[in-house]
Structure formats: structure tokens, C-alpha cells
Amino acid sequence: MRTKLRPRLVVTILAATAALALSSCIEGPIAGTPTLTLGIDPADVGYTTSEVFLFDQAQAYLPDAPLTADGRWSVSPDPDTDEAGFKTRMVVVRPTDPAAFNGTVYVEWMNVTGGADLPVDWTGAHRDITRRGAMYVGVSAQAVGVNQLRSADPTRYGSLVHPGDSYSYDIFSKAAKAIRTDRKVTGGLKPLRMVAMGQSQSASRLVTYVDAIQPSDHAFDGFLIHGRGSGGSSLSQSPLASVPVPSPTQIRDDLDVPVFVVMAEDDVIRSNTAVRQPDTPLMRTWEMAGTAHLDAYLSRFSKSDVGDGTGARLLFDEMRSPRAPFAGCANSQNAGGLTYVLRAAFRAMDRWLRTGTPPSAGAPLATTSTSPTVLQRDEWGNAVGGVRSVQVDVPVAAIDGINSGTGFCILFGGTRPLTDQQLQARYDSKQDFVDEYAASLQSLVAQGYLLQVDANELLSVATQRAATLPLP
């Protein structure tokens, strides 16, 4: 099915341009190296990194009526609170060759759960962002990130100021408008499509942004919301009036731009399936089997993955011989294929905006109970249903979103290698394993859940590693 998006997107771009002409100010690019853990060196893949400061006035919002679970909210600037000045930063990663830019910009609401800015979705999908010539912009939208920068490097960041997270939604809109229209931000490149994205805590902020702010600001052409919880984040919070949002909260169904929600196994479990929504012409959800909120790729292997097969090799080897559990955790960290499904989601989102063709529909993960949520599992321990990966369909390990223990352990998921006996019961021979792997990869490519370039890399690694399996 095709959905015509372009006329509305033209209106969006014009509205954003008009708003910016009256408001935002950019300082920079700032000399020196930004403080942000990108993992890879963008120069190794033909990209350059810059940083700009955005300063302006931001407003906070209050609801016009009680906030409802359907997300169809109406909000207005808080009449009892003056606009507040802010100065934040944006980190821009763009093609070094201007001719390589494909027109798409991914704008990440950076995650601050750990006390500093983290570009989680860049970490998960940088391979596809960079090989397609897209641009990435990480926005320090929240006070925690800005205050950490000021503390860690007062020489570089001492002039930054954040008035509090009640203002974060308007700050994010102003960042979007600056990216779209101020060429100092983009190194002279002209954005044609802008996708807002964020994972976990940032996804919760985006849920509130989508429901409350996007209908009036029209700042983005689409949203990719990764690993959301059952609700959104507060619309307003201390030191201003506290305005919590309902839990569960749906994505409003009357938007005129597409929203793509991607969920790991444990995201579905923790949200208790309460935020499942049916697909529409402008709404898609993928629940990814065999994945975890914070897996081995996101936390350890992304930084080594520059297109030479290293990432695929590390993940395969981790499934067969996982690192011991982190201190305080019950299970070894998930080493599944989240990054590959996420890359396919990014590619599908880009195509959605370009052509109006939505991503493939994704089946929900199968459950045996929903109060609490318990996922159905096959004889090898992998989830049934959902958006599949070769790692769960042609398994060498049981990979899931389940872990326990102290700190962030519950986010790490688990990996349990199949025993020699299980592998011998599952496959007749090494060649049988490789043949099944190849067939699964091509099926996933055909369904839209995997990119051909990644399928080629995964098959190459599996063919090499098959020699190490205890099979004839």
C-alpha cells in the first residue's frame, strides 16, 4: 500500500522555515573535538564530525484538557511561566563529500539515563546511516546531558545552560528547525527529510513529543521510536508544575507523518503489551525476536564495526562462547541480531518518506500470558513470532531479553549457547547448517527485515564459523 505524504511534508518544511526565521541562533562550528562517544571514527567511513551550539528562548507546556491514553492531546504554552533562555549543543556527523549526501537527516534525542549524552540509535545503526550517505545529528535536549558537559569540560561547554526538562520539547523543536534551515549546522548541505529518533528514556520523551508537540510544530517528517515503555515522559516537571502522562499511552492515530516503533523482547515484556497498536498507513510496529534493550552490539561491538565483517564475527563468536555475566547479572549478555533488524528499519523509514511505501508489517511476539507478559518460546529457547532474524531461526544459541540482577542487568538480555547435543539434533551437518542459514537470510531480505548487504556479510561469517561447530 502506498500513502501520499509529500504535499503535507512541503507544508511542514515551509512552516518550520518560517518559524526559524524569527527565532534560533547558531554558534559554530565549534573548534576541537566534541565530547560524545560515537564508537567508530567517522573519518574511517568517509564522514566528518562537527559541533554547533544552539541558543534561544524555549517555552514549557500545559495541557488544555486532561491527558488521555489515546495520545490525542492538546497543549499550550504555560501562561504562568515565562520563556526561558537556553544554550545547548548538537553533534553533526555528515558525509565528507557533499555529493554523497542523500538528503535524509536522523535527529537523535540523546539518551541521558547514564548521566551523560549517549547516541544509542547511532550506535545501533551507524553502519546503514553512513553507507547510504545520510546525516546524523545528536541533540542534547535534556538538562542532565548539558549539565554533565559543563562539569566535564567547562572550557568548551561552560557557556551552555538548560532551564529544565519541561522546556526540552521546545528545545528539540528549535533544534529541528535550525537543522532544516541553517547551513552552519549542516556544513552547507540541504536536508530534504528529517526523522526524529530516540531509544529507551529518549523514546519516552518522543512519545510525549509526538502526542503533544508535533501536531502544532510540524518539526519532523517522521519518527523512529525505539524501545519505548508503557507511557511517555512528563509533559512538565519540577521545578515547574508536574504534569505526568497516562500509563499506558498510545501514539496518537491522527498524525500526518509516519511513526515507526521498534521493540526488543524485554521492551514488550516491561510494557506488558499495553502499548500495542494496530498498523495503519502511517503507523508500524516491529517486535524483534531474540533481542534485548541493551545487547552486546550496542554496548561493546558497534565501535569495531566499520564494514569489514568484524561486527558479524564478534556476534557469532559471542553466541557460541559468551562473555561471563557482568558483575551482579544472572546471564551473559544478549548477542542477537538487533542491529541488523534496526538497520532494515532505518532503510524502510527512509523509503517510507521518499515513496510513501510503508515498511513491511511485523507480527507481534507470541505470548503465553499477558498479565504479566510471558513470551512463547520454541524448543531451543527462542521467542516465537515477531520480526525474525537468522539468529533465532537458524540458532546456535538461545538469545532473549531476559536477565536479572543489580543495576542495568535487566536490560542486557541473555545468551545461552546450544549444547553439542542440541546442535546435533537440530542440524544434520555443517553444510546443512550453512544451507539453512542461507535460505533464512534470503527469506528475511525478501520480507524486508534484513538488508542484502548485511545478509551477505552474515552468510560469509556463518560459512567460516560452521567449521567450528560440532557437526559432521
N, C-alpha and C positions, 0 to 999 in steps of 0.2 A: 504494500500500500504506500502511496506517495502523499505527502502533505505539503501544501504550498505555504512556504514560510517567508519567502523573500520580500513581498510588499511590506509586511509588518516589520521585518528587520530593517528595511530602509527607513521607516518611521522612527524606529528605535535609535538608529545611528544619528539621524538628524536631531532628535530630541536630546541625546547625550551631548552632541556637539554644541548645541545652543546653551545648555546648562553650563558647560565647562567655560565658555567664553566669559561668563560672569564670575567665575569662582577660583579655580585651582591655580596653584603656583608650584613650580618645579625648580629645585636647586640641583645642579649637577650636569652631567655625571660626576660623581664624587671620585677624586683620585684615590688610588690604592685598591686594596682587595677587600671586598665585602666580608663581613662575618656571617657565614652561612655554610652549613655542611651540605655541599652538593654531591659529595661522594666522588664521582668521576671528575676529571679535569675537562671542562667543556672544550678546551682547545684541542684535545685529542680527537674530537669528533667534528671539528670544523665550526665550533661555536665560540662566541665571545661573551664575557660576563661584565655587566656594569651595574652601578647602583645610583639611584637618584633619591632625593628627599622630596616629599610632598608636604606642603603646609597650606593650611586653610582654616576655615571655621566649620565645625560639624554640629549637627543637631541630634538630640535624643527624641525618642518617640513614645507616645502613649496610645493605647487602643481607643478607638471611637466607640466600641461596644465590647462586651465580654468576648475574649478569645475562645473560639470553638475548635473542636477536634478535627473538623474538616479543613482547617487551614485557610478558610476564606475570610481573612482578617482585613479590617480597615483600620489604619493607624494615621495619626497626625503628629506633627512636631509638638513636643511637650510645651504647652503655653506658659508654664510657670518656670521654665528653665531657659536661660539664655544660651545661644550658640557658644560653643567652647572652641578655643584655638587648639590646633594640634599640629604636630610635625612628626611624620613617620618616614619610613624608608620602603623602597621597592627594589628588589634584585631582579635584573633582567638578563635572561640567557637567550641569545639570538644568533642566527647564522652569521658567520663572519662575512660570507659572500652575500650581499643584498639580493642578488638574483636567485639565491637558493630559498628565500623566504616564501612560504606557501600561503601566507595571509591569515593563518589561524594563530590565535594567541590563547594560551591556557593561563588563567589567572588564579593562583592558589591562595586561599585564605590559610596562611601558615598555622600549623598546629602548635599550641603552647603548653600542652599537658605536662611536658617535662621541664617547664620553667624557662624555655627559650624557643625561638622560632625553629620549627622543623618542616622542611619541604617534603612531606610524606608522599604525595602523589607524584612529584618529580622523581623521587627515589624509586617508586614503583614502576614508572612508565617512561623514564628518560630515553630509553632505547628507541621507542617509537616516536616520541616528540622530536628527537634530533635527526633520525634518519628520514623524516618526512619534511624537514625544513620549517617546522612550527616554531613559535616563540613561547618562552615560559617567563612569567612574571610572578615572583613570590612577594606577597604583600604582608607587612607587619601590621595587622589590623587591630591587634589587642594590646592592652596595657602591659601584660606580662612580658611579651616579646620586646616591646620598646624599652621598658624599664631594665630588662636584662642587658640589652645592648648598651644603654647608658652606663650601667655599672661595670660591664666587662671592658669597655673601650671608651672612656669619657672623652678622649681626644677626638675620636672620629664621630661619636654619637652623642656627645654631651648636649647638643642643641635640640635633640629630639624631645618631644613632650606628648603625652597621651592623657586626655581628660577622663578616661574611664571607659569601660566596655559598653555602657549604654550608648556611647557615641560610635561604637565600632561599625555599625551597619552603614551609617552615613559616610564614615571614613572609607569603607570598602567601595561604596558607590563613587565617591570622588576619585579614588584610585582608578577605577574602571574608566571614568570619563577622561582622566589625564592620559591613560594608556592609549585610548582611542584617538585622541586628537593632538597630543603634544609630542612632536617628533624628537624632542630631547629625551623622552623616556625610551623610545623605541629605536634610537640610533638612525633616525630618518626613515624607517620603514612604516608603511601604512597598514594597520590592521584591517582586515576585512571581516573577520569573525572572532568573537570573544566568548570563551567558555569559562565560567567560574567553577572552581573545583575545591574540594576540601575533604579530608578524611577524619573520622572519629570526632573528637571535640570540634574540629572545624566543620565537619558535616552537620553537627547540631546547630552551629551558628548559621550555616547556609540554609537549613530548613526554615529557620525563623526569617532569614533574609528573603527567601523565595516567597514565603507566605505573606510577609508584611511589607517589604520594601520594593521588590522587583515590579509589582503591578503599577507603581507610581513612578519609579525612577527609570525603568526600562534600560538599565545599565548594561545588561548582558544578553547575548544571543542564545545562550543555553547554559545548562547546569549539569555537572557531573558530581553526584553526591556519593561518597564512598564510605561505607561503614558507619551509617547513622545509628542512633539509638531510638528509643521509642518516642521521644519527644524532640522538641527543639530547645534552643537556649533561651534564657530570659530575654524579653524584649527590652527591659530596663532593669537596672540593678543598683545596689548600693555604690556610691553614696546617694544616688537618686532614688526615686520610688522604685520598689521592687515589683516587677510585673512578670511573674512566671508564666509559662505557657502550658497548655494541657498535655497530659501524657496518657495515651498516645496522641500524637499529632500527625495528621496526614499532610502530604504535599497537595496544595490546592489544585483542583482539577480544571480551573478556568484560565490558566496561563496561556499566553500566545507564543511562548518559546518552549523548546523541548527540555525535559528533565530526565536524566538517566541516573538511576540509583543502582549501585553495585554493592553487594553484601557478602562478606565472608561467613563461614558457618557460624562462628560464635557471635557475629552481629545479629544473625537471625535468632539464635538462641536467647541472647540477652534482651532483644526487643520483644521476645515472646510472640513472634509473628504478628504482633498487634498493628504493625505499620504496613503490612502487605496491602498493595493497591493493584487493581486490575490495570493491564496495559491499555493505553489509549493512543490515538495518533500522535500525542505529544508527551507520552509517559512510557518509560520502560524500566523494568527491574530485572537484574540478574542476581540470583543467589548462587554463589560459586561453591561447588562441592570440593572438598579436600583442601580448604583454605582456612587461614587464621588471620585475625585482625593485625597482628604484627609477626610476620613469619621470618624465616631465615634470610630470604632475599632482601626484605626491607631493612632488616637490622644489620646484616653482615655482608651479603654478596653483591648487592647493587653496585657498590663502589668499584668492583672489579669487572663489571660487565660493560665492555666497550665494543662488542660486536665480533669478538674472536672466538666465541663459544665458551668462554670461561664461566659465565653465569650458569649455563645449562649443565656444564660438567660439575660445578660445585653443588648444584641442587641434586643431581642424580647421585653423586657420591654421598651426599648428606642423607638421602633416603636409605641408602644401604648401610651406612656407618655413621649414624648421627652423633653429633657432639653431645657430651653428657649434659643433663639438665642444668640450666643456670641455678645458681645458689638459691635455695628456697623453693624451687619449682619441682613439680611432680614428674613432668615429662620432658623429653627432648623436644626442641622447638620444631614447629611445622616447617617442612621443606618442600611444600607443594608448588603448584603451578599458578599461584595468584598473579604473578607479574605478567604471564602470557595472556591470561584472560583479560587483565586490565589493559594491556596494550591493544587487544582487539576491541575493547570498549572505547578506548580513545579514538581509534580509527573509525569505528562505527559512528561515534558522536560527530566527528569531522564530516563524514559523508552525509549524515542527517542534516547538518546545517547547509552543506553545499547543494544537495539534491532534493531534500525533503523525504528521502527514504529512511524510515526508522530502523534501528538495529533489529536483528532477529529477536523474536520472542524467546524468553527463557522460562523453562518450567521451574516451579518452586521446589525447594528441597523437600523430600518426603519426610513426614513426621509420624511417630507412633503416639505422641502425646503433645498437647499444646498448652498444658497448664500443670507443670512447666513444660516448655518445649523440649522434646527429645527427638533427635533425628533418627530416621530409619537407616540401618547400616547393612551392607552386604556381608557375605561370609568372610571377607578379608578385612572387614572393619571400616570400609569406606562408605561415605554417605550415598544414599540412593536419591535420584532425582537431581534437580538443579541444573545449572550450566556446568557441563562436564569438562574434564581435562584428561589428557593421556595419562597423567599420573594416577588418576583414580580408576580409569577404565582398563588400563594395562598395568596393574600395580606391581611394584617391587616393595612397597611398604604400605602400612595403614597410616594415612595422613588425615588429620582432623583439626577442629578448632577447640579442642578440649585440653585444658590444663588447670592446675590449681597451685596454690602456694602463696607466697608473700609478694608484695609489690605488684608489678605488672605481669606476673606469671599467667594470670587468667587470659591474657591477650595473646600469648605465644603459640597456642595450639600444640599439637603433638605429632611426633613421627615414631612409628614402631616398625622396623624392618620385618618383612615376611621371613619366616624361618626357611631353612633349606627344604624342609618337608612341604611347606605351603607352596613354595615356588615350583617344586617338582609336581605337585598336584595341579597347579594352575597351568603350567606350560610343558609341552612335550619335549622341547629342545630349545637351544639358543636361537636357532633360526625361526622357530615358532614364535618366540618372544618378539623378535625383530619384525616378523611379518605382521603380527597383531599390532605392534606399535605403529608401523607404517600405515596400516589400514585405519586405525583410530585417528591418527593425525590428519589424514585426508578427509575423514568424516567431519572432524571438528572444523577444519578450514571451510568445508562446504556449508556447514551450519552457521558460520560467521563467528565462532567462538575462539578462533585461533588464526593468526596471520601466517601466510605461506612461508614467509622468510623465517619465522620462528619455528614452523614445522620442520623446515629443512635442517635447522640447527639442532633441534631436539632429536631428530632421527639420526643425524651424524653421531651425536654423543651416545645414544642408545645402542647403535650398532657397534661402536667401540667398546662400550661397557658390557655388552652382552657376553663377551669373552670371560668376564669375571663372575658370572652367575653360576651357581651350582647345578647346571643343566647339561645334558649330553649335547 
